Amino acid sequence: MAIYPKFVADTIEKIGRATTVTQIIDPSPKLRLISFASPALQNFRWEPCQVTAFRVAKGEFRHYTPSRLDPAKP
């Protein structure tokens, strides 16, 4: 988990895209699958091994690697 000063985190968040968590599945104790949805990601082009970050607290971000994109869902 990356931790930044609040003013840096605020700046990072401003250039980001709003998303909503639509599903969380824990298939094992050390693996969590999280589904996100956002109209702002509809035309976003994902590259293999691309990492994305989500703000989870005042100055904290968690980094994830998308494993699949469903362009039919907003």
N, C-alpha and C positions, 0 to 999 in steps of 0.2 A: 504494500500500500504506500503510495506516495503522499507525503505530507508537505504542504506549502504554507507560507504565510497567507493570512486571509486575503490581503489585497491582491496577491498573485492568483489565488484560487478564484477570486471574483472576476478577474480579467480573463482567465481561462474559460470560465463558465459563460461569459458574455459572447465569446466567439464560437461556442458549442451549439448543439442542436438539442432541443427538448425531446425527451423520450419518456415512455411509460413502461413500467415492468408489467408484462402480461401473464407471465408464468414462471414459477420457480420449481424445479425438480431436483431432488437430492438422490441420485441413483446409488450413491455410496457415501460413506462418511467423509471422503476427501474429494468428492466431485459434486459440483453444483452446476446445473444447466439453467441459465436465465434467458428468458425470451423478452425482447424489447420491441416496442412498436412506436413509429413516429412518421407522420406524413413528411417531415423534413428529411427523412432518409430515403424516400422513394427513388430519387434520381442520383443518389450518392453511389459512386463506384468503389466497391471494396476490392482490395488487392489481397492476394494470398499472404498469410502471416501478418496482416495489418493488425495493429493493436489500437484499442480505443480506451478512453478513460471516462469514468463516471464519478461525479462528485457524490460522496456519501456522508460528509460532515463538513463543518466549517472550513477546514483547510485540508481535508483528506479526499483523495481520489483512489479508486480501485481500477486496475487495468485488466482488460479482457481482450481475448482474441476471438473475433466472430468465426463461427464454424460453418454457418449457413445463412443465406439471405433469401427470403421469400418475397420477391417483388410484387406478388399479388396481394399481399397484406400491407396496409399503410403503416 
